[in-house]
Amino acid sequence: MNIPHALKLATTIAAITTSSMVQAASTPDPGDYTALPSGTDLVMLYGQHTTADHTYADGNKVNMPGNLDLELNLGLFRYVHFTQLGGYTIDPQIIIPYGQQKIGLTGDKNTGIGDVVFGGTLWTIADLAGGEHLGYSLFITAPTGANKDKGFALSDNRWAADLQVGYIRKLAPKWSIDLIGQAEFYQDRRDTKSEKDPMVRGFIHLRYHLTDATHLATSLRYTTGAKESLHGATLNGKKNDTNLTLTWASFVTKQVQLQVQYSHDLKVENGPKLQTVILRGLYAF
């Protein structure tokens, strides 16, 4: 593969794939489908550091003159309010990302606010004492971010609708499982008019509760779809990816929870193979 083509392929795949990752800012963590009492408010701050040295096309590692050296530092502000609607628990919320992206292979660097996400969940089962919850979510991503035309991962420059269903069940006194399905649908990109197929994801979170305040979780995520094309030409191939995430979370006080995650792509069909460390602080009031 010649060097100019390798550079173009690497930067295109990196920008498109990481935009998908950030656009799904509503990606559910272990325990996120727990319905809390009406009147509860949550403020969450996330810090995310993502790196990738290699990128893939059709399941094969792309040969480049050097490592991709992709680095993305992301911050998220998330506000959630639990209330009642027609006898059901709901949680309207808003998510605002901010971050910096660097691709060492080309020297490109972008910083700014990303696409804002808003929406919420409606629960038809909300048994906090029994540990069983069933919720249906809708999140809308608005193309509000900076540097929309520069491949900035936080700005996909298109509207998107994210539909989810999540179920939590206690398996034993110290074990619970979260099963979550997600489907994301995309408008054509507003600057280039490129088309993007729907993306489908499935999550399994297996949690071990060390105490009532602290849990450990192992998560598997499978992603398919999201092929992007322009005038019949493929810009980014279909996803067929598997990810493993490890989580530690603990309420250090009755109102403050700290969470640490390590996420690693096990298999990537098209795009960079990502490693991510995520820190989250939660304040409940």
C-alpha positions in Angstrom: 0.0 0.0 0.0 1.5 3.4 -0.9 2.0 6.0 1.8 -0.5 8.6 0.7 -3.2 6.0 0.5 -2.3 4.6 3.9 -2.4 8.0 5.5 -5.8 8.8 4.0 -7.2 5.4 5.0 -5.9 5.7 8.5 -7.2 9.2 9.2 -10.6 8.4 7.6 -11.1 5.2 9.5 -9.9 6.8 12.8 -12.2 9.8 12.5 -15.3 7.9 11.4 -14.9 5.0 14.0 -14.1 7.2 16.9 -17.1 9.5 16.0 -19.3 6.4 16.4 -17.8 5.6 19.7 -18.3 9.2 21.1 -21.7 9.6 19.5 -22.9 6.7 21.6 -22.2 8.8 24.7 -25.4 7.1 26.1 -23.6 3.7 26.1 -24.9 2.0 29.2 -22.6 1.1 32.1 -23.3 -1.7 34.5 -26.2 -0.7 36.7 -27.3 2.2 34.5 -30.7 0.6 34.0 -31.5 0.8 37.7 -34.6 2.9 38.3 -34.1 5.2 41.2 -36.8 6.9 43.3 -38.7 9.8 41.9 -37.1 13.1 42.7 -33.6 11.8 42.6 -31.1 13.9 40.6 -27.7 12.7 39.4 -24.7 14.8 38.2 -22.0 12.7 36.5 -18.6 13.7 35.2 -16.6 11.4 33.0 -13.0 11.4 32.0 -12.0 9.2 29.1 -8.5 8.5 27.6 -8.5 6.4 24.4 -5.5 5.2 22.4 -5.0 3.1 19.2 -1.8 2.1 17.4 -3.3 0.0 14.7 -6.3 0.2 12.4 -8.1 -2.6 10.5 -9.8 -2.9 7.1 -12.0 -6.0 6.4 -10.5 -7.7 9.5 -6.9 -7.2 8.4 -4.4 -4.8 10.0 -3.6 -1.9 7.7 0.1 -1.6 6.8 1.3 2.0 7.4 4.7 3.7 7.5 4.3 4.0 11.3 1.8 3.5 14.1 -1.5 5.3 13.9 -0.8 6.9 17.3 -4.5 8.0 17.8 -5.2 9.7 21.1 -8.5 11.0 22.3 -9.1 12.7 25.6 -12.8 13.1 26.4 -14.8 14.7 29.2 -18.5 14.3 29.6 -21.0 16.2 31.7 -24.3 14.3 32.3 -27.4 15.4 34.3 -30.2 13.0 35.1 -33.5 13.6 36.8 -35.8 10.8 37.9 -39.6 11.5 38.0 -42.9 9.9 37.3 -45.0 10.0 34.1 -48.4 8.2 34.0 -47.3 5.9 36.9 -44.0 5.0 35.3 -40.5 6.0 36.3 -38.7 8.1 33.7 -35.3 9.9 33.7 -34.9 12.8 31.3 -31.2 13.7 30.9 -28.6 15.6 28.9 -25.0 14.7 28.0 -22.4 17.3 26.8 -19.0 16.0 25.6 -15.8 18.0 25.4 -12.4 16.7 24.3 -9.2 16.7 22.4 -8.2 14.4 19.5 -4.7 13.8 18.2 -3.6 11.6 15.3 0.2 11.4 15.5 0.5 9.8 12.1 -0.6 13.1 10.5 -0.1 15.6 13.3 -3.8 16.6 13.2 -5.2 17.9 16.5 -8.7 19.2 17.3 -10.3 20.4 20.5 -13.8 21.5 21.3 -17.3 20.7 22.5 -18.9 17.6 20.9 -22.4 16.7 19.8 -25.0 17.1 22.6 -27.1 14.0 23.5 -30.5 14.3 25.2 -33.3 11.8 26.0 -34.1 9.3 28.7 -35.6 6.0 29.8 -39.1 4.8 30.8 -39.2 1.8 33.1 -42.1 -0.8 33.0 -40.4 -2.8 35.8 -38.8 -0.8 38.6 -38.3 -3.1 41.6 -35.4 -1.5 43.5 -35.8 -3.9 46.5 -36.0 -7.0 44.4 -33.3 -6.0 42.0 -35.3 -6.3 38.8 -35.6 -3.5 36.2 -36.8 -3.2 32.6 -36.4 0.1 30.8 -36.8 1.5 27.3 -34.7 4.4 26.2 -34.5 7.0 23.4 -31.5 9.3 23.0 -31.1 11.9 20.3 -27.7 13.2 19.2 -27.7 16.8 17.8 -24.9 18.0 15.4 -23.8 20.8 17.7 -20.1 20.0 18.0 -17.1 22.0 16.9 -14.8 21.3 13.9 -17.5 19.3 12.1 -15.7 19.3 8.8 -12.3 18.3 10.2 -12.8 14.7 11.2 -13.2 15.6 14.9 -14.4 12.5 16.7 -16.8 14.4 18.9 -18.6 15.9 16.0 -20.2 13.5 13.5 -22.2 16.4 11.9 -25.5 14.4 11.6 -28.5 13.8 13.7 -28.8 10.3 15.3 -31.5 8.4 17.2 -30.4 5.7 19.7 -33.0 3.2 20.9 -32.3 0.9 23.8 -33.9 -1.7 26.0 -32.3 -2.8 29.2 -33.1 -5.5 31.7 -31.5 -6.1 35.2 -32.1 -9.2 37.3 -30.5 -10.4 40.5 -29.2 -13.9 40.1 -28.0 -14.5 43.6 -27.5 -12.4 46.8 -24.2 -11.1 45.4 -24.6 -11.5 41.6 -26.7 -9.6 39.1 -26.8 -9.5 35.3 -27.6 -6.6 32.9 -28.8 -7.4 29.4 -29.0 -4.5 27.0 -29.8 -4.1 23.3 -29.1 -0.9 21.4 -29.9 0.3 17.8 -28.7 3.6 16.5 -30.0 5.3 13.3 -28.3 8.1 11.4 -29.2 11.0 9.2 -27.0 11.6 6.2 -23.9 13.6 7.1 -24.8 17.3 6.7 -21.6 18.4 4.9 -20.7 15.5 2.7 -24.1 13.8 2.5 -22.5 10.4 3.2 -24.9 7.7 4.3 -24.5 5.5 7.4 -26.3 2.2 8.0 -27.9 1.6 11.4 -25.6 0.3 14.2 -26.7 -2.6 16.5 -25.1 -3.4 19.8 -25.6 -6.0 22.5 -24.3 -5.8 26.0 -23.9 -8.3 28.8 -22.8 -6.9 32.2 -22.1 -9.5 34.9 -21.8 -7.8 38.3 -20.4 -9.2 41.6 -21.5 -7.1 44.6 -18.7 -7.0 47.2 -21.0 -5.0 49.4 -24.2 -3.0 49.0 -22.0 0.0 48.0 -19.4 -1.6 45.8 -19.4 -3.9 42.8 -17.1 -5.4 40.2 -18.3 -6.1 36.7 -17.2 -7.9 33.5 -18.8 -6.7 30.3 -18.9 -8.0 26.8 -20.1 -5.8 23.9 -20.8 -6.9 20.3 -21.3 -4.3 17.6 -22.4 -4.7 14.0 -23.5 -2.4 11.2 -22.6 1.3 10.7 -21.2 0.9 7.3 -20.7 4.4 5.8 -20.7 5.2 2.1 -20.7 8.1 -0.3 -22.2 7.9 -3.9 -21.9 4.1 -3.7 -18.2 4.1 -2.5 -17.5 2.7 0.9 -15.9 5.1 3.3 -15.9 2.8 6.3 -16.8 -0.9 6.3 -19.4 -2.6 8.4 -18.6 -3.2 12.1 -18.2 -6.7 13.4 -16.5 -5.9 16.7 -16.2 -7.4 20.2 -15.1 -5.5 23.3 -14.3 -6.5 26.9 -14.7 -4.0 29.7 -13.8 -4.3 33.4 -15.5 -2.1 36.0 -15.0 -1.2 39.6 -17.6 1.1 41.2 -18.2 2.2 44.8 -20.3 4.6 46.8 -17.6 6.2 48.9 -20.4 8.2 50.7 -24.2 7.9 50.5 -24.2 10.5 47.7 -20.9 10.1 45.9 -20.0 7.1 43.7 -16.6 6.6 42.0 -16.2 4.3 39.0 -13.1 3.1 37.1 -13.2 1.2 33.8 -10.7 -0.4 31.4 -12.0 -1.2 28.0 -10.2 -3.1 25.3 -11.3 -4.1 21.8 -10.8 -7.9 21.4 -11.7 -7.9 17.7 -12.2 -5.1 15.1 -13.4 -5.6 11.5 -13.0 -2.0 10.3 -11.3 0.9 12.2 -8.8 1.4 15.0 -8.4 -1.2 17.8 -9.1 0.9 20.9 -7.9 0.8 24.5 -9.8 3.1 26.9 -9.6 4.1 30.5 -12.7 5.8 31.9 -13.2 7.5 35.2 -16.6 8.6 36.4 -17.7 10.6 39.4 -21.4 10.6 40.4 -23.2 12.8 42.8 -26.8 12.0 43.8 -29.1 14.4 45.5 
